[in-house]
């Protein structure tokens, strides 16, 4: 399904005129300040003193620069999507009382007013069938919010259109397809039986899980959408299946080619927000950045409405040089003119390279040791150790076997082994302990026939924890790890 692409491979860009001005065009990750959508109403029923919030939640650049499309939500303070602000309900001229104007912005701070734009309302019907893949994070860090996620996912299933088909995938450092595509709510509810983290609780094979979800949607009919919920960084996809995705570029290319929108929900602070937002933007999906369990319910309640109700603003860009965004001026129904904005440029490859947005991308500090080779993925958590242990916990030895097989089949691959500890004991002791952990893995590779000159060990002690706060046993366990980096 997915083939390996070397780091730095380019994806096809719709806008090749950006002159590489990445810094000024960077995503502005933000949390939703409006109400989450949980119902619908008509503008004729809205009182004059009720505030309306507009949000540009997605863009379509498939016909850029001739046509740019903005997808807009209008929501009242009760969480209702508001109908009736544009054709076909009212005329284009009347819609300009609500959608007041557009301003195109450019790298360097310049802007230009767009005077010719069209607004239309889209309302889905039951006859427009959708195939939806739900990809849900069941890694160890989901221990506390998992019950809320399961409740919210159940609600999403029960509120779907009758003809919408859903498949459900759970993942930690392995992937389980809970249900294949079906429109039957009874079957979905039976198969998705909330069990918390039972049989789960490991690492985060985020890319492989998304790849599996995308593959279930590959057939060329129906609207196709994937919704992924995660609270962590990718660290385990390489061990799931070498045929599955283990880079964000692979995911983006496959989704774009097969016309699949990816909406990403990131929960908490230990998440690569910028990459997930770039992935959603590139595929035409929506990005949610949430921090409370209450918001989990809000997002999953809103999701069925996103594909069913929205406004589409269509315009032609005035300049193809250095465009980086658009601002929408609107009437908020309480006597104020408000601006909301959106990045509308095409995502560049380096924005889908997770190393550019991960804090403490420590492995980049040691590239002089990499035998002039390039990493083919992010560091992968090969497994974990008991307290003060120097032998990998038995459940994770199979991961090493997978790497041995890959290196045996492809003799151009080298491996870097990073040893880590928890934050107990002295720095000196932890360096010694991480050295022993590296050596255990090195000896395993050599015993299985991998030449010593293809193995690099770097003991790091407690220097780079996954969790600085080890107030839970599972956090300390995930810090006591070996990570590997494959080089080619």
DRENFI-91483 format. One record per residue (C-alpha): residue number from 1; chain; x, y, z. Coordinates in Angstrom, 3 decimals, padded with zeros to 6 digits. Layout:
SELO num cadena        x        y        z
SELO NUM      A        X        Y        Z
...
END
This chain:
SELO num cadena        x        y        z
SELO   1      A  000.000  000.000  000.000
SELO   2      A  002.571  002.575  001.113
SELO   3      A  006.079  002.730 -000.279
SELO   4      A  009.114  004.219  001.404
SELO   5      A  010.045  007.751  000.284
SELO   6      A  013.373  009.225  001.404
SELO   7      A  013.241  012.162  003.793
SELO   8      A  012.864  015.388  001.803
SELO   9      A  010.884  013.936 -001.097
SELO  10      A  008.647  016.599 -002.562
SELO  11      A  004.915  016.364 -002.778
SELO  12      A  003.205  018.051 -005.715
SELO  13      A  002.498  021.664 -004.811
SELO  14      A -000.473  023.510 -006.209
SELO  15      A  001.119  026.831 -005.378
SELO  16      A  004.738  026.965 -006.506
SELO  17      A  005.024  030.694 -006.112
SELO  18      A  005.712  030.974 -002.401
SELO  19      A  009.471  031.464 -002.784
SELO  20      A  010.155  029.272  000.228
SELO  21      A  008.959  031.841  002.771
SELO  22      A  008.086  029.187  005.321
SELO  23      A  008.535  031.170  008.532
SELO  24      A  006.082  033.938  007.680
SELO  25      A  003.495  031.442  006.493
SELO  26      A  003.620  029.194  009.531
SELO  27      A  000.367  027.844  010.927
SELO  28      A -001.188  029.694  013.828
SELO  29      A -002.364  026.833  015.983
SELO  30      A -005.296  027.936  018.103
SELO  31      A -008.135  026.555  020.117
SELO  32      A -011.782  027.097  019.220
SELO  33      A -013.369  029.973  021.119
SELO  34      A -016.865  029.637  019.672
SELO  35      A -019.403  027.071  020.836
SELO  36      A -019.106  023.569  019.423
SELO  37      A -021.955  022.789  017.049
SELO  38      A -024.675  020.595  018.517
SELO  39      A -027.763  021.678  016.572
SELO  40      A -029.161  023.792  013.743
SELO  41      A -031.340  026.870  013.443
SELO  42      A -032.434  029.392  010.824
SELO  43      A -031.300  033.003  010.776
SELO  44      A -034.927  034.136  010.762
SELO  45      A -035.226  032.705  014.293
SELO  46      A -032.120  034.460  015.646
SELO  47      A -032.738  037.413  017.951
SELO  48      A -030.875  040.645  017.167
SELO  49      A -028.855  040.520  020.396
SELO  50      A -027.485  037.008  019.779
SELO  51      A -023.827  036.956  018.689
SELO  52      A -022.827  034.924  015.644
SELO  53      A -019.303  033.549  015.232
SELO  54      A -017.851  032.789  011.803
SELO  55      A -014.959  030.383  011.225
SELO  56      A -013.103  029.488  008.029
SELO  57      A -012.552  025.821  008.820
SELO  58      A -011.191  024.492  005.537
SELO  59      A -009.952  025.500  002.094
SELO  60      A -009.952  024.020 -001.402
SELO  61      A -007.000  024.930 -003.648
SELO  62      A -007.564  022.234 -006.262
SELO  63      A -008.197  024.921 -008.934
SELO  64      A -005.725  027.504 -007.616
SELO  65      A -005.042  030.224 -008.740
SELO  66      A -008.203  030.433 -010.860
SELO  67      A -010.493  029.491 -007.983
SELO  68      A -010.043  029.463 -004.225
SELO  69      A -012.806  028.054 -002.032
SELO  70      A -013.247  028.811  001.660
SELO  71      A -015.498  026.652  003.824
SELO  72      A -017.159  028.643  006.583
SELO  73      A -019.185  027.810  009.689
SELO  74      A -021.616  030.265  011.283
SELO  75      A -022.547  029.385  014.857
SELO  76      A -024.702  031.100  017.481
SELO  77      A -023.934  031.231  021.203
SELO  78      A -026.111  028.170  021.860
SELO  79      A -024.020  026.005  019.513
SELO  80      A -026.404  025.982  016.556
SELO  81      A -025.248  026.133  012.955
SELO  82      A -027.110  029.069  011.416
SELO  83      A -028.821  028.538  008.043
SELO  84      A -030.142  031.150  005.641
SELO  85      A -027.300  033.662  005.238
SELO  86      A -026.609  033.074  001.525
SELO  87      A -028.136  031.640 -001.653
SELO  88      A -030.206  029.649 -002.287
SELO  89      A -032.186  031.007  000.699
SELO  90      A -031.444  034.675 -000.039
SELO  91      A -029.860  036.563 -002.927
SELO  92      A -026.138  037.083 -003.406
SELO  93      A -026.627  040.794 -002.771
SELO  94      A -028.418  040.123  000.524
SELO  95      A -025.659  037.752  001.629
SELO  96      A -023.224  040.682  001.511
SELO  97      A -024.961  042.099  004.588
SELO  98      A -023.512  039.143  006.506
SELO  99      A -020.326  038.304  004.580
SELO 100      A -018.990  041.849  004.345
SELO 101      A -015.678  041.425  002.582
SELO 102      A -012.483  039.495  001.885
SELO 103      A -008.875  040.607  002.164
SELO 104      A -006.014  038.576  000.710
SELO 105      A -002.755  038.740  002.681
SELO 106      A  000.792  038.233  001.474
SELO 107      A  004.196  037.413  002.895
SELO 108      A  005.754  040.645  004.131
SELO 109      A  002.545  042.153  005.508
SELO 110      A  000.912  043.480  002.343
SELO 111      A -002.773  042.865  001.588
SELO 112      A -005.351  043.346 -001.140
SELO 113      A -009.134  043.632 -000.983
SELO 114      A -011.170  041.032 -002.892
SELO 115      A -014.275  042.732 -004.267
SELO 116      A -015.619  039.911 -006.410
SELO 117      A -016.564  036.818 -004.414
SELO 118      A -019.564  034.512 -004.245
SELO 119      A -021.167  032.880 -001.194
SELO 120      A -023.409  029.811 -001.257
SELO 121      A -024.838  027.622  001.479
SELO 122      A -024.340  023.879  001.323
SELO 123      A -026.756  021.547  003.098
SELO 124      A -026.175  017.812  002.862
SELO 125      A -028.969  015.305  002.427
SELO 126      A -029.400  011.712  003.508
SELO 127      A -028.830  010.636 -000.105
SELO 128      A -025.220  011.881 -000.075
SELO 129      A -023.462  008.878  001.380
SELO 130      A -020.173  009.084  003.247
SELO 131      A -017.546  006.548  004.217
SELO 132      A -015.865  007.544  007.470
SELO 133      A -012.874  005.995  009.221
SELO 134      A -012.514  006.602  012.967
SELO 135      A -008.891  006.175  014.118
SELO 136      A -008.652  006.283  017.914
SELO 137      A -005.576  006.509  020.141
SELO 138      A -005.494  003.844  022.891
SELO 139      A -001.878  004.390  023.979
SELO 140      A -000.831  004.414  027.632
SELO 141      A -001.185  008.169  028.021
SELO 142      A -004.930  007.850  027.275
SELO 143      A -005.542  006.208  030.663
SELO 144      A -007.468  009.144  032.121
SELO 145      A -009.473  010.464  029.118
SELO 146      A -010.266  007.097  027.507
SELO 147      A -013.734  006.766  029.069
SELO 148      A -014.699  010.213  027.797
SELO 149      A -013.388  009.391  024.318
SELO 150      A -015.372  006.150  024.199
SELO 151      A -018.550  007.938  025.297
SELO 152      A -018.040  010.627  022.644
SELO 153      A -017.247  008.094  019.903
SELO 154      A -020.442  006.209  020.735
SELO 155      A -022.409  009.442  020.404
SELO 156      A -020.800  010.091  017.018
SELO 157      A -021.887  006.651  015.815
SELO 158      A -025.446  007.113  017.029
SELO 159      A -025.790  010.595  015.472
SELO 160      A -024.541  009.706  011.993
SELO 161      A -026.746  009.752  008.903
SELO 162      A -028.371  006.364  008.395
SELO 163      A -026.529  005.639  005.129
SELO 164      A -023.102  006.765  006.327
SELO 165      A -020.682  003.868  006.648
SELO 166      A -018.134  003.868  009.471
SELO 167      A -015.134  001.741  010.264
SELO 168      A -013.353  001.915  013.622
SELO 169      A -009.650  001.438  014.333
SELO 170      A -007.955  001.413  017.741
SELO 171      A -004.210  001.789  018.062
SELO 172      A -001.337  001.978  020.470
SELO 173      A  001.860  000.303  019.244
SELO 174      A -000.362 -002.194  017.449
SELO 175      A -003.495 -001.714  015.352
SELO 176      A -006.872 -003.366  015.775
SELO 177      A -009.723 -002.950  013.305
SELO 178      A -012.749 -003.037  015.586
SELO 179      A -015.269 -002.779  012.765
SELO 180      A -015.055 -002.788  008.997
SELO 181      A -017.200 -000.320  007.049
SELO 182      A -020.879 -000.667  007.853
SELO 183      A -023.878  001.643  008.050
SELO 184      A -025.619 -000.492  010.680
SELO 185      A -025.597  001.382  014.002
SELO 186      A -026.471 -001.754  015.950
SELO 187      A -023.453 -003.594  014.532
SELO 188      A -021.158 -000.624  015.165
SELO 189      A -022.331 -000.313  018.761
SELO 190      A -021.910 -004.043  019.311
SELO 191      A -018.404 -004.131  017.850
SELO 192      A -017.236 -000.945  019.541
SELO 193      A -017.702 -002.156  023.068
SELO 194      A -015.974  000.279  025.460
SELO 195      A -013.295 -001.539  027.468
SELO 196      A -010.944  001.289  028.382
SELO 197      A -007.310  000.406  027.706
SELO 198      A -007.853 -003.333  028.135
SELO 199      A -005.328 -005.092  025.831
SELO 200      A -003.927 -001.667  024.912
SELO 201      A -001.766  000.981  026.590
SELO 202      A  001.520  000.815  024.671
SELO 203      A  003.256  003.287  022.339
SELO 204      A  001.810  005.381  019.515
SELO 205      A  001.785  003.935  015.975
SELO 206      A -000.007  007.037  014.730
SELO 207      A  001.052  006.977  011.086
SELO 208      A  000.474  003.260  010.572
SELO 209      A -002.998  003.564  012.115
SELO 210      A -003.929  006.497  009.883
SELO 211      A -002.550  004.564  006.917
SELO 212      A -004.750  001.584  007.785
SELO 213      A -007.774  003.871  008.050
SELO 214      A -007.031  005.483  004.689
SELO 215      A -006.711  002.113  003.002
SELO 216      A -010.231  001.142  004.095
SELO 217      A -011.522  004.206  002.196
SELO 218      A -009.651  003.680 -001.066
SELO 219      A -012.655  002.772 -003.233
SELO 220      A -013.598  005.657 -005.584
SELO 221      A -017.169  006.276 -004.488
SELO 222      A -018.896  008.214 -001.718
SELO 223      A -017.440  011.123  000.183
SELO 224      A -014.449  009.841  002.125
SELO 225      A -013.348  011.193  005.479
SELO 226      A -010.925  010.057  008.175
SELO 227      A -011.048  011.369  011.735
SELO 228      A -008.022  010.698  013.940
SELO 229      A -007.877  011.365  017.681
SELO 230      A -004.483  011.333  019.402
SELO 231      A -002.751  012.660  022.492
SELO 232      A  000.829  011.780  021.569
SELO 233      A  003.698  011.802  019.115
SELO 234      A  004.338  009.080  016.556
SELO 235      A  006.863  006.537  017.876
SELO 236      A  005.881  002.988  016.856
SELO 237      A  004.652  002.717  013.246
SELO 238      A  007.800  001.059  011.935
SELO 239      A  007.103 -002.051  014.026
SELO 240      A  003.496 -002.534  012.956
SELO 241      A  004.026 -003.514  009.326
SELO 242      A  006.704 -002.325  006.931
SELO 243      A  003.999 -001.975  004.251
SELO 244      A  002.081  000.583  006.316
SELO 245      A  002.798  004.296  006.554
SELO 246      A  005.544  005.514  008.812
SELO 247      A  005.777  009.149  007.674
SELO 248      A  003.359  012.073  007.441
SELO 249      A  004.339  012.588  003.794
SELO 250      A  003.157  009.100  002.894
SELO 251      A -000.177  009.775  004.568
SELO 252      A -000.626  013.163  002.887
SELO 253      A  000.205  011.853 -000.575
SELO 254      A -002.111  008.857 -000.290
SELO 255      A -005.031  010.904  001.087
SELO 256      A -004.671  013.561 -001.611
SELO 257      A -004.424  011.006 -004.394
SELO 258      A -007.564  009.212 -003.194
SELO 259      A -009.561  012.355 -002.351
SELO 260      A -009.820  011.623  001.379
SELO 261      A -010.193  014.423  003.901
SELO 262      A -008.330  013.943  007.182
SELO 263      A -009.608  015.747  010.274
SELO 264      A -007.217  015.677  013.225
SELO 265      A -008.110  016.022  016.901
SELO 266      A -005.154  016.613  019.204
SELO 267      A -005.692  016.318  022.946
SELO 268      A -003.391  017.787  025.555
SELO 269      A  000.039  019.354  025.268
SELO 270      A  002.246  016.380  024.313
SELO 271      A  001.145  016.453  020.664
SELO 272      A  002.678  017.713  017.422
SELO 273      A  000.022  020.341  016.823
SELO 274      A  001.632  022.003  013.819
SELO 275      A  002.076  018.793  011.862
SELO 276      A -001.491  017.624  012.532
SELO 277      A -002.848  021.002  011.447
SELO 278      A -000.720  020.874  008.292
SELO 279      A -002.017  017.366  007.543
SELO 280      A -005.639  018.481  007.965
SELO 281      A -005.089  021.601  005.868
SELO 282      A -003.361  019.728  003.054
SELO 283      A -006.171  017.176  002.738
SELO 284      A -009.078  019.619  003.203
SELO 285      A -010.008  018.421  006.682
SELO 286      A -010.382  020.306  009.947
SELO 287      A -007.988  020.514  012.876
SELO 288      A -009.138  020.598  016.505
SELO 289      A -006.697  021.468  019.285
SELO 290      A -008.350  020.618  022.611
SELO 291      A -007.131  020.438  026.194
SELO 292      A -010.085  019.345  028.349
SELO 293      A -012.182  016.182  028.459
SELO 294      A -015.327  018.301  028.055
SELO 295      A -014.016  019.410  024.664
SELO 296      A -013.664  015.772  023.567
SELO 297      A -017.435  015.444  023.741
SELO 298      A -017.906  018.823  022.044
SELO 299      A -015.730  017.927  019.065
SELO 300      A -017.294  014.522  018.412
SELO 301      A -020.766  016.065  018.723
SELO 302      A -019.820  018.693  016.133
SELO 303      A -018.200  016.376  013.595
SELO 304      A -021.425  015.079  011.954
SELO 305      A -022.442  018.670  011.230
SELO 306      A -019.176  019.683  009.551
SELO 307      A -019.761  017.722  006.361
SELO 308      A -023.468  018.450  006.300
SELO 309      A -023.723  022.221  006.785
SELO 310      A -021.400  025.026  005.725
SELO 311      A -021.016  028.076  003.534
SELO 312      A -018.694  028.145  000.511
SELO 313      A -016.969  031.384 -000.469
SELO 314      A -015.475  031.295 -003.965
SELO 315      A -013.045  033.870 -005.350
SELO 316      A -010.124  034.343 -007.722
SELO 317      A -006.836  035.350 -006.155
SELO 318      A -005.483  038.761 -007.153
SELO 319      A -001.838  037.775 -006.958
SELO 320      A -000.121  034.401 -007.114
SELO 321      A  003.057  035.821 -005.612
SELO 322      A  003.572  035.148 -001.905
SELO 323      A -000.089  034.749 -000.942
SELO 324      A -000.322  033.338  002.567
SELO 325      A -003.846  033.894  003.857
SELO 326      A -007.253  035.466  003.664
SELO 327      A -009.344  037.490  006.096
SELO 328      A -013.131  037.424  006.179
SELO 329      A -014.980  040.476  007.500
SELO 330      A -018.449  039.669  008.808
SELO 331      A -021.375  041.124  010.738
SELO 332      A -021.663  039.306  014.089
SELO 333      A -025.345  040.257  014.515
SELO 334      A -024.780  042.501  017.553
SELO 335      A -023.577  045.596  015.744
SELO 336      A -019.926  044.659  015.330
SELO 337      A -017.776  043.999  012.273
SELO 338      A -015.420  041.116  013.053
SELO 339      A -012.499  039.585  011.159
SELO 340      A -011.602  035.899  011.036
SELO 341      A -008.643  034.595  009.054
SELO 342      A -007.221  031.433  007.541
SELO 343      A -003.964  030.285  005.974
SELO 344      A -004.726  029.301  002.384
SELO 345      A -001.346  028.344  000.987
SELO 346      A -000.456  024.810 -000.022
SELO 347      A  001.436  022.835  002.602
SELO 348      A  005.106  022.302  001.819
SELO 349      A  006.979  019.025  002.407
SELO 350      A  008.983  020.363  005.326
SELO 351      A  005.748  021.163  007.151
SELO 352      A  004.895  017.468  006.935
SELO 353      A  008.323  016.548  008.301
SELO 354      A  007.756  016.057  011.999
SELO 355      A  011.354  016.876  012.889
SELO 356      A  010.685  020.535  012.091
SELO 357      A  008.077  020.928  014.814
SELO 358      A  009.052  018.485  017.571
SELO 359      A  010.562  020.150  020.624
SELO 360      A  013.876  018.569  021.631
SELO 361      A  014.403  016.645  018.390
SELO 362      A  017.514  015.323  020.096
SELO 363      A  018.498  012.824  017.407
SELO 364      A  019.410  015.722  015.102
SELO 365      A  022.278  016.570  017.462
SELO 366      A  024.078  013.325  016.640
SELO 367      A  023.849  013.208  012.850
SELO 368      A  027.637  013.456  012.549
SELO 369      A  027.691  009.852  013.817
SELO 370      A  025.246  008.546  011.205
SELO 371      A  027.783  007.261  008.638
SELO 372      A  026.635  009.917  006.125
SELO 373      A  023.209  008.284  005.993
SELO 374      A  019.717  009.767  006.449
SELO 375      A  016.953  008.699  008.881
SELO 376      A  013.968  007.102  007.133
SELO 377      A  011.544  007.751  010.001
SELO 378      A  011.286  009.347  013.401
SELO 379      A  012.912  007.509  016.337
SELO 380      A  010.749  004.517  017.191
SELO 381      A  010.256  003.264  020.749
SELO 382      A  011.421 -000.319  020.354
SELO 383      A  010.381 -001.276  023.886
SELO 384      A  010.550 -000.607  027.601
SELO 385      A  012.427 -001.796  030.694
SELO 386      A  011.435 -002.558  034.260
SELO 387      A  012.844 -000.318  036.995
SELO 388      A  016.666 -000.524  036.846
SELO 389      A  016.299 -003.331  034.289
SELO 390      A  018.820 -003.937  031.523
SELO 391      A  016.881 -006.586  029.589
SELO 392      A  013.951 -005.526  027.414
SELO 393      A  010.538 -006.540  028.751
SELO 394      A  009.660 -009.777  026.944
SELO 395      A  006.508 -008.380  025.294
SELO 396      A  008.647 -005.995  023.208
SELO 397      A  011.320 -008.386  021.927
SELO 398      A  009.200 -009.033  018.827
SELO 399      A  009.824 -005.410  017.807
SELO 400      A  013.554 -006.091  017.662
SELO 401      A  012.886 -009.152  015.514
SELO 402      A  010.990 -006.942  013.039
SELO 403      A  013.951 -004.590  012.763
SELO 404      A  016.356 -007.493  012.326
SELO 405      A  014.213 -008.788  009.452
SELO 406      A  014.166 -005.358  007.797
SELO 407      A  017.934 -004.950  008.112
SELO 408      A  018.536 -008.479  006.851
SELO 409      A  016.402 -007.856  003.768
SELO 410      A  017.886 -004.405  003.103
SELO 411      A  021.622 -004.428  003.778
SELO 412      A  021.863 -000.678  003.094
SELO 413      A  020.089  000.036  006.395
SELO 414      A  022.000  000.972  009.553
SELO 415      A  020.478  001.410  013.009
SELO 416      A  021.049  003.962  015.766
SELO 417      A  020.110  002.764  019.264
SELO 418      A  019.269  005.445  021.840
SELO 419      A  019.144  004.329  025.479
SELO 420      A  016.945  006.202  027.974
SELO 421      A  016.124  005.956  031.684
SELO 422      A  013.594  007.338  034.105
SELO 423      A  014.571  010.258  036.335
SELO 424      A  015.418  008.286  039.466
SELO 425      A  019.073  008.101  040.648
SELO 426      A  022.024  010.233  039.600
SELO 427      A  022.906  011.418  036.114
SELO 428      A  026.079  009.314  036.161
SELO 429      A  024.194  006.164  037.188
SELO 430      A  021.551  006.702  034.510
SELO 431      A  024.143  007.103  031.756
SELO 432      A  025.651  003.781  032.841
SELO 433      A  022.194  002.172  032.945
SELO 434      A  021.260  003.463  029.483
SELO 435      A  024.601  002.181  028.164
SELO 436      A  023.712 -001.319  029.373
SELO 437      A  020.309 -001.044  027.692
SELO 438      A  021.939 -000.001  024.411
SELO 439      A  024.363 -002.907  024.686
SELO 440      A  021.540 -005.388  025.250
SELO 441      A  019.962 -004.294  021.970
SELO 442      A  023.313 -004.215  020.151
SELO 443      A  024.149 -007.746  021.295
SELO 444      A  020.712 -008.923  020.140
SELO 445      A  021.279 -007.520  016.636
SELO 446      A  024.758 -009.035  016.393
SELO 447      A  023.508 -012.426  017.609
SELO 448      A  020.888 -012.341  014.830
SELO 449      A  023.535 -011.723  012.187
SELO 450      A  023.634 -007.938  011.835
SELO 451      A  027.191 -006.669  011.411
SELO 452      A  028.532 -004.527  014.259
SELO 453      A  029.596 -001.764  011.849
SELO 454      A  025.897 -001.193  011.005
SELO 455      A  025.001 -000.484  014.649
SELO 456      A  025.464  002.843  016.457
SELO 457      A  024.712  003.141  020.190
SELO 458      A  024.079  006.454  021.957
SELO 459      A  023.289  006.238  025.712
SELO 460      A  021.406  009.334  026.879
SELO 461      A  020.418  008.534  030.455
SELO 462      A  017.623  010.768  031.766
SELO 463      A  018.388  013.668  029.412
SELO 464      A  015.395  013.299  027.066
SELO 465      A  012.318  011.974  028.919
SELO 466      A  008.985  011.528  027.206
SELO 467      A  007.421  012.797  030.429
SELO 468      A  009.266  015.195  032.723
SELO 469      A  006.656  014.586  035.416
SELO 470      A  006.733  010.917  036.472
SELO 471      A  003.738  011.097  038.802
SELO 472      A  002.274  007.921  037.251
SELO 473      A  004.006  004.542  036.901
SELO 474      A  003.201  004.354  033.190
SELO 475      A  004.995  007.658  032.578
SELO 476      A  008.165  006.372  034.239
SELO 477      A  007.857  003.149  032.207
SELO 478      A  007.649  005.044  028.905
SELO 479      A  010.763  006.995  029.895
SELO 480      A  012.676  003.715  030.465
SELO 481      A  012.952  002.952  026.786
SELO 482      A  015.149  002.171  023.851
SELO 483      A  014.481  004.140  020.685
SELO 484      A  015.901  003.249  017.303
SELO 485      A  016.531  005.297  014.195
SELO 486      A  016.895  003.484  010.886
SELO 487      A  019.363  005.079  008.469
SELO 488      A  019.605  004.625  004.718
END
